[in-house]
């Protein structure tokens, strides 16, 4: 796989050694058990897969290249390049300006843009209407388009089934940048509707089954569907694609549910005419990180720490999985670890910050699970390890720990 020129300050000597060790020990990526960093009083259980993915490293390389190649020019990012505060702040400090926030709210009006400006398209892609607007201003985005290739793969799938007149059901968060970009392309080729979870999928199924009216549909799926979607004519053929960072198991469950629903209505023999077999459209990194988190659930530990941006969808799902077994703290960096007794962390379901005291148990060895989302630099994970280690004495030296990985 291609390697990228990512700034060295995002790297970590500790994490790089861990990843290299696992790559040599398990080149086919069959073993999803964690790697153990044994410092004596503390054992860190590091997920088999975590951190920067192909799409994120590609986006970082292109963004920093845009800075290097355009001295003196105004450089804008359509929105957050990736969902990581450190990376986005680094770009801001280097002069990059954000046109929109993560929810699509305008921060800088498009009217100020000129053909001399550089606009970087984020890894999530951009809705077609915005690309058309930039094109009308003679702003060329191809050179600095950081759209993840795995997102583009979803777009191709939506175009393929859309041209066969299947209404496209998108499993995702309707206001997420990636989903907005995917929706704009799905809506171009067919009708589209976004479902957040199985509960919303079941709500949509009521309309497929003719249990509810068009008026009710318009209210239930306001801002989540094509404006002219007709429940009588547009829900007879459907296919499921997804926001690439959703839980793979949930996407599969939703796809299976809709296939079963269509079989109930039209019969098993004609299911191919009513349900498109799209298979899984999650990216490889999301799959690997989620599988590795399932591997963590087979381990025994005192707590779990998941590191990443608070608006990162793929990171939130890692938190969701870890919480099934462990007391889990979702933090953006070591700065949230105030001292040995206090941690500030994010309650993702309720979108609020919490402070927990006495978060580190006193037993030794203390076993801590650590993983991170696909947009989190390895250097941030290393910062978390060093911060926790600073609370203890007589720990093994890092060099000795790395010599005895297991």
C-alpha positions as CSV (number, residue, x, y, z in Angstrom):
1,X,0.0,0.0,0.0
2,X,1.2,3.5,-0.8
3,X,3.0,5.4,1.9
4,X,2.4,9.1,2.6
5,X,4.6,12.0,3.6
6,X,3.0,12.8,6.9
7,X,4.6,15.4,9.2
8,X,7.0,13.7,11.7
9,X,5.3,15.4,14.7
10,X,2.2,13.1,14.1
11,X,4.4,10.0,14.5
12,X,5.3,8.1,17.6
13,X,8.5,6.1,18.3
14,X,6.6,3.8,20.7
15,X,3.5,3.3,18.5
16,X,5.6,2.8,15.4
17,X,7.5,0.0,17.1
18,X,4.3,-1.6,18.2
19,X,2.8,-1.5,14.7
20,X,6.0,-2.8,13.1
21,X,6.2,-5.7,15.6
22,X,2.6,-6.7,14.8
23,X,3.2,-6.4,11.1
24,X,6.1,-8.8,11.3
25,X,4.4,-11.2,13.6
26,X,1.0,-11.2,11.8
27,X,1.5,-10.0,8.2
28,X,-1.9,-11.4,7.2
29,X,-3.7,-9.5,10.0
30,X,-5.4,-12.6,11.3
31,X,-4.7,-12.0,15.0
32,X,-6.9,-9.3,16.5
33,X,-5.7,-9.7,20.0
34,X,-4.1,-6.6,21.6
35,X,-0.4,-5.9,22.0
36,X,0.8,-5.7,25.7
37,X,3.1,-2.9,26.8
38,X,4.3,-4.2,30.2
39,X,5.7,-1.3,32.3
40,X,5.5,-3.3,35.5
41,X,2.9,-1.4,37.6
42,X,0.9,-0.7,34.4
43,X,0.1,-2.9,31.5
44,X,-1.3,-1.2,28.3
45,X,-3.3,-3.3,26.0
46,X,-2.9,-1.7,22.6
47,X,-5.5,-2.5,19.9
48,X,-4.3,-4.5,17.0
49,X,-5.5,-1.8,14.5
50,X,-6.0,1.9,15.3
51,X,-4.9,5.4,14.2
52,X,-4.3,7.1,10.9
53,X,-5.8,5.3,7.9
54,X,-5.0,5.5,4.2
55,X,-7.6,8.3,3.5
56,X,-6.5,10.4,6.5
57,X,-2.8,10.2,5.6
58,X,-3.6,11.0,2.0
59,X,-5.6,14.1,3.1
60,X,-2.9,15.3,5.4
61,X,-0.2,15.0,2.7
62,X,-2.3,16.9,0.2
63,X,-3.2,19.6,2.6
64,X,0.4,20.3,3.7
65,X,1.4,20.1,0.0
66,X,-1.1,22.8,-0.7
67,X,0.5,25.0,1.9
68,X,4.0,24.4,0.5
69,X,3.0,25.0,-3.1
70,X,1.0,28.2,-2.6
71,X,3.0,30.7,-0.5
72,X,1.2,34.1,-0.3
73,X,-2.1,32.7,-1.5
74,X,-5.3,32.4,0.6
75,X,-6.0,28.8,1.3
76,X,-9.3,27.6,2.5
77,X,-10.7,24.2,3.6
78,X,-14.3,23.6,2.8
79,X,-14.8,22.2,6.3
80,X,-12.8,20.2,8.8
81,X,-10.4,18.1,6.8
82,X,-10.8,15.2,9.2
83,X,-12.4,15.0,12.6
84,X,-9.3,15.6,14.8
85,X,-8.8,18.9,16.6
86,X,-5.0,18.7,16.6
87,X,-4.7,18.2,12.9
88,X,-7.3,20.9,12.1
89,X,-5.6,23.4,14.5
90,X,-2.2,22.7,12.9
91,X,-3.7,23.8,9.6
92,X,-5.3,26.8,11.1
93,X,-2.0,27.9,12.7
94,X,-0.4,27.6,9.3
95,X,-3.0,30.0,7.8
96,X,-5.7,27.7,6.4
97,X,-9.2,29.1,6.9
98,X,-12.4,27.1,7.2
99,X,-15.4,28.0,5.0
100,X,-17.9,25.9,7.0
101,X,-18.1,24.1,10.3
102,X,-18.6,20.4,10.6
103,X,-22.4,20.7,10.4
104,X,-22.3,22.8,7.2
105,X,-22.8,26.2,8.9
106,X,-21.1,28.9,6.9
107,X,-18.2,30.5,8.6
108,X,-16.8,32.5,5.7
109,X,-19.2,33.4,2.8
110,X,-18.4,31.9,-0.5
111,X,-18.9,35.3,-2.1
112,X,-15.4,36.4,-1.0
113,X,-13.7,33.6,-3.0
114,X,-11.8,34.4,-6.2
115,X,-10.1,32.3,-8.8
116,X,-6.8,33.1,-7.2
117,X,-7.8,31.2,-4.0
118,X,-7.0,27.6,-3.1
119,X,-9.9,25.5,-1.8
120,X,-9.1,22.1,-0.3
121,X,-11.8,19.5,-0.4
122,X,-11.8,17.5,2.9
123,X,-11.5,13.7,3.2
124,X,-15.3,13.4,3.5
125,X,-15.8,14.9,0.0
126,X,-18.2,17.7,-0.9
127,X,-21.8,18.0,-2.0
128,X,-22.2,18.5,-5.8
129,X,-23.9,21.9,-5.4
130,X,-20.8,23.2,-3.6
131,X,-18.4,21.8,-6.2
132,X,-20.6,23.5,-8.9
133,X,-20.4,26.8,-7.0
134,X,-16.6,26.6,-6.8
135,X,-16.4,25.7,-10.5
136,X,-18.5,28.7,-11.3
137,X,-15.9,30.9,-9.6
138,X,-13.2,29.2,-11.7
139,X,-11.7,27.6,-8.6
140,X,-10.1,24.3,-9.6
141,X,-10.4,21.7,-6.8
142,X,-9.0,18.6,-8.5
143,X,-5.4,19.1,-7.4
144,X,-6.2,19.5,-3.7
145,X,-9.2,17.2,-3.4
146,X,-8.5,14.9,-0.4
147,X,-11.7,12.9,-0.7
148,X,-11.1,9.4,0.6
149,X,-11.1,6.8,-2.1
150,X,-13.3,4.5,0.0
151,X,-15.9,7.3,0.2
152,X,-15.7,7.6,-3.6
153,X,-16.3,3.8,-3.8
154,X,-19.6,4.3,-2.0
155,X,-20.5,7.0,-4.4
156,X,-19.9,4.7,-7.4
157,X,-22.1,2.1,-5.8
158,X,-24.9,4.6,-5.2
159,X,-24.6,5.7,-8.9
160,X,-24.7,2.1,-10.1
161,X,-27.9,1.1,-8.2
162,X,-29.4,4.5,-8.7
163,X,-29.2,4.2,-12.5
164,X,-31.2,0.9,-12.1
165,X,-33.9,2.9,-10.4
166,X,-33.3,1.7,-6.9
167,X,-34.0,4.2,-4.1
168,X,-30.9,4.5,-2.1
169,X,-31.1,4.0,1.7
170,X,-28.0,5.6,3.3
171,X,-27.1,4.2,6.8
172,X,-25.5,7.3,8.3
173,X,-25.8,10.5,10.3
174,X,-27.8,12.8,8.0
175,X,-25.9,15.9,9.0
176,X,-22.4,14.4,8.8
177,X,-20.2,15.8,6.1
178,X,-19.6,12.5,4.4
179,X,-23.3,11.6,4.4
180,X,-24.2,15.0,3.0
181,X,-21.8,14.4,0.1
182,X,-23.0,10.9,-0.5
183,X,-26.6,12.0,-0.4
184,X,-26.1,14.7,-3.0
185,X,-24.8,12.1,-5.4
186,X,-27.4,9.5,-4.6
187,X,-30.1,12.1,-5.1
188,X,-28.7,13.0,-8.5
189,X,-29.1,9.4,-9.8
190,X,-32.2,8.3,-8.0
191,X,-34.2,9.0,-4.8
192,X,-32.4,8.8,-1.4
193,X,-33.3,8.6,2.2
194,X,-31.0,8.5,5.3
195,X,-31.5,6.2,8.3
196,X,-29.5,6.6,11.5
197,X,-30.0,3.2,13.0
198,X,-32.2,0.1,13.1
199,X,-35.0,2.1,14.8
200,X,-35.2,4.5,11.9
201,X,-34.9,1.6,9.5
202,X,-38.0,0.0,11.1
203,X,-39.8,3.4,10.8
204,X,-39.0,3.5,7.1
205,X,-40.2,-0.1,6.7
206,X,-43.7,1.0,7.9
207,X,-43.9,3.1,4.7
208,X,-42.7,0.2,2.5
209,X,-45.4,-1.9,4.1
210,X,-48.0,0.8,3.5
211,X,-48.8,1.4,7.1
212,X,-48.3,5.1,7.1
213,X,-49.1,8.1,4.9
214,X,-47.0,10.3,2.7
215,X,-47.7,13.2,5.0
216,X,-46.3,11.2,8.0
217,X,-43.3,10.3,5.9
218,X,-42.6,13.9,5.1
219,X,-42.6,14.7,8.8
220,X,-40.6,11.7,10.0
221,X,-37.8,12.1,7.3
222,X,-37.8,15.8,6.9
223,X,-34.3,16.9,5.7
224,X,-33.3,13.2,5.5
225,X,-34.7,12.3,2.0
226,X,-35.1,13.5,-1.6
227,X,-37.7,16.2,-1.7
228,X,-39.9,14.4,-4.2
229,X,-39.7,10.9,-2.8
230,X,-43.1,9.2,-3.2
231,X,-43.6,6.3,-0.8
232,X,-45.9,4.5,-3.3
233,X,-43.6,4.5,-6.3
234,X,-40.1,5.1,-4.9
235,X,-40.0,2.4,-2.2
236,X,-40.6,-0.6,-4.4
237,X,-36.9,-1.0,-5.2
238,X,-34.3,-0.2,-2.5
239,X,-30.6,-0.7,-1.9
240,X,-28.5,0.0,1.2
241,X,-25.2,1.9,1.3
242,X,-23.5,3.6,4.2
243,X,-21.4,6.3,5.7
244,X,-18.1,4.5,5.8
245,X,-17.5,5.0,9.5
246,X,-20.7,3.4,10.8
247,X,-20.7,0.2,12.8
248,X,-20.3,-2.7,10.3
249,X,-22.5,-5.0,12.3
250,X,-25.3,-2.4,12.4
251,X,-25.1,-1.7,8.6
252,X,-25.4,-5.4,7.9
253,X,-28.3,-5.7,10.3
254,X,-30.1,-2.9,8.5
255,X,-29.4,-4.3,5.1
256,X,-30.7,-7.7,6.2
257,X,-33.8,-6.1,7.7
258,X,-34.7,-4.3,4.5
259,X,-34.0,-7.4,2.4
260,X,-36.4,-9.4,4.7
261,X,-39.0,-6.6,4.5
262,X,-38.9,-6.6,0.7
263,X,-39.2,-10.4,0.6
264,X,-42.3,-10.2,2.9
265,X,-43.9,-7.8,0.4
266,X,-42.8,-9.2,-3.0
267,X,-41.7,-12.8,-2.2
268,X,-38.4,-14.5,-2.2
269,X,-38.4,-15.4,-5.9
270,X,-38.5,-11.8,-7.1
271,X,-36.3,-10.2,-4.4
272,X,-33.6,-9.3,-6.9
273,X,-36.0,-6.9,-8.6
274,X,-36.7,-5.1,-5.3
275,X,-33.5,-5.2,-3.3
276,X,-30.0,-4.4,-4.6
277,X,-27.2,-6.5,-3.2
278,X,-24.7,-3.8,-2.4
279,X,-22.6,-5.8,0.0
280,X,-20.5,-3.9,2.6
281,X,-19.3,-0.4,1.7
282,X,-17.4,0.3,4.9
283,X,-13.7,1.2,4.4
284,X,-11.0,-1.3,5.3
285,X,-9.7,0.8,8.2
286,X,-13.1,1.1,9.8
287,X,-13.5,-2.6,9.6
288,X,-10.1,-3.3,11.0
289,X,-10.4,-0.9,13.9
290,X,-13.8,-2.3,14.8
291,X,-12.6,-5.9,14.5
292,X,-9.6,-5.0,16.7
293,X,-12.0,-3.5,19.3
294,X,-13.9,-6.8,19.4
295,X,-10.5,-8.4,20.1
296,X,-10.1,-6.1,23.0
297,X,-13.4,-7.3,24.4
298,X,-11.9,-10.7,24.8
299,X,-9.2,-9.3,27.1
300,X,-9.4,-8.5,30.8
301,X,-8.7,-4.9,31.8
302,X,-9.6,-2.3,34.5
303,X,-10.6,0.4,32.1
304,X,-10.4,1.6,28.5
305,X,-9.3,4.9,27.0
306,X,-10.4,5.8,23.5
307,X,-8.6,8.7,21.9
308,X,-9.9,10.9,19.1
309,X,-11.9,13.9,18.0
310,X,-15.3,14.3,19.8
311,X,-17.1,14.7,16.5
312,X,-15.4,11.6,15.0
313,X,-18.0,9.1,14.0
314,X,-15.6,6.1,13.7
315,X,-14.1,6.9,17.1
316,X,-17.5,7.1,18.7
317,X,-18.3,3.6,17.6
318,X,-15.1,2.3,19.1
319,X,-16.2,3.9,22.4
320,X,-19.6,2.3,22.0
321,X,-18.0,-1.2,21.6
322,X,-15.6,-0.7,24.5
323,X,-18.4,0.4,26.8
324,X,-20.0,-3.0,26.4
325,X,-17.5,-4.5,28.8
326,X,-15.2,-1.8,30.3
327,X,-15.5,1.5,32.1
328,X,-14.5,3.7,29.1
329,X,-13.2,7.2,28.8
330,X,-13.4,9.1,25.5
331,X,-10.7,11.8,25.4
332,X,-9.2,13.9,22.7
333,X,-5.6,14.0,24.1
334,X,-3.6,13.6,27.2
335,X,-4.6,17.2,28.2
336,X,-7.9,15.7,29.5
337,X,-6.0,13.6,32.0
338,X,-5.7,16.3,34.7
339,X,-3.8,14.2,37.3
340,X,-3.7,10.7,38.8
341,X,-7.2,11.2,40.2
342,X,-9.1,13.3,37.6
343,X,-10.0,12.8,34.0
344,X,-12.2,15.0,31.8
345,X,-13.9,13.0,29.1
346,X,-16.8,13.1,26.6
347,X,-20.2,11.5,26.9
348,X,-20.8,11.0,23.2
349,X,-24.5,9.9,23.4
350,X,-25.5,13.0,25.4
351,X,-22.9,15.3,23.8
352,X,-21.5,16.7,27.0
353,X,-18.2,16.8,28.9
354,X,-17.8,15.0,32.2
355,X,-15.3,15.0,35.0
356,X,-14.6,11.8,36.8
357,X,-12.5,11.5,40.0
358,X,-10.5,8.4,41.1
359,X,-10.6,7.1,37.5
360,X,-7.4,5.0,38.0
361,X,-7.9,1.9,40.2
362,X,-5.2,1.3,42.8
363,X,-4.6,-2.4,42.0
364,X,-1.3,-3.4,40.3
365,X,-0.6,-4.3,37.7
366,X,-3.2,-1.8,36.4
367,X,-4.5,-3.0,33.0
368,X,-5.5,-0.2,30.6
369,X,-6.9,-0.7,27.1
370,X,-5.9,2.0,24.6
371,X,-7.2,2.6,21.1
372,X,-7.9,5.5,18.8
373,X,-10.0,6.5,15.8
374,X,-8.8,6.6,12.2
375,X,-8.0,10.4,12.4
376,X,-6.0,10.4,15.6
377,X,-2.2,10.9,15.3
378,X,-0.1,8.2,16.9
379,X,1.8,10.9,18.8
380,X,-1.4,11.6,20.8
381,X,-1.6,8.0,22.0
382,X,2.0,8.2,23.0
383,X,1.2,11.4,24.9
384,X,-1.5,9.6,26.8
385,X,0.9,6.7,27.8
386,X,3.6,9.2,29.0
387,X,1.0,11.2,31.0
388,X,-0.3,8.1,32.9
389,X,3.2,6.8,33.4
390,X,4.2,10.1,35.0
391,X,2.0,9.2,38.0
392,X,4.0,6.1,38.9
393,X,7.6,5.4,40.0
394,X,9.9,2.5,39.3
395,X,8.4,1.7,35.9
396,X,10.3,-0.2,33.3
397,X,12.2,1.8,30.7
398,X,10.5,2.3,27.4
399,X,13.4,0.6,25.6
400,X,13.1,-2.5,27.7
401,X,9.3,-2.6,27.3
402,X,9.6,-2.5,23.5
403,X,12.1,-5.3,23.5
404,X,9.6,-7.5,25.3
405,X,6.4,-6.9,23.3
406,X,3.8,-9.7,23.4
